[in-house]
Amino acid sequence: YKYGNKNVIEDLLRLSNENTGHSTPYLYLGKLYEEYKNYDKAKKYFLEAAKYSTNMLDKINFSCLAAVSLKNNKKYAEGRELLLALFKEIGSSSYQEQYELFKSLANIELEASSFDNYFALAEKALYLNPSDDALRFQLAHNYYQKAHHELSLYHYKILCNTSPDSGNWNNVGVEFAELNLNGKAVSAYKKSEEMGGTTAVGNLANKLIDAGFLEEARSRVE
């Protein structure tokens, strides 16, 4: 299965029967059924993997995969209940386990369009693990979508420090523009352009046109 052979369901079932108490066959059965969008069976096997896991972090991770299956099946309330119950099993100093749970809960709330809950849970997950750039980008994007431009800018600026690239600098420019900080927007677009960003070129040209610098704008788009 790991090397691309998907015709392994019978083998995995046999392995799970012959190796009762081992989580690995159940984990891969869950992943396989998830790929085929059979979310009920995926959830079942992820929970079996969690049941037989040998440490708490694995149990949390496998349970979070079960919650993803529930989310994909639009069973949001059941996914929430599954994850919330796990908080009773971990200690207050179990930061990695807490982070996984808060992140998974955030994704359920996002899928359910409960944005206030999503924002709070994603912020908590980032507080526990500030190095998760993918989650931070997702959060910044959703802040932008909901016109929370100051908060979006805050996270995009962090990304420019931790993962500086043309896209993040362009997004900083967009948020500065939304906040009518046009000088800062132009500086951010130029930084993105220097890093090879093509989207920023058009954004910068538009700002230069708005400011009356027609020739400079033309030179950037020709």
Secondary structure, DSSP 8 states (H G I E B T S, - for coil): -TTS----HHHHHHHHHHTTT-SHHHHHHHHHHHHTT-HHHHHHHHHHHHHT-SSHHHHHHHHHHHHHHHHHTT-HHHHHHHHHHHGGGS-TT-HHHHHHHHHHHHHHHHHTT-HHHHHHHHHHHHHH-TT-HHHHHHHHHHHHHTT-HHHHHHHHHHHHHHS--HHHHHHHHHHHHHTT-HHHHHHHHHHHHHTT-SHHHHHHHHHHHHTT-HHHHHHHH-
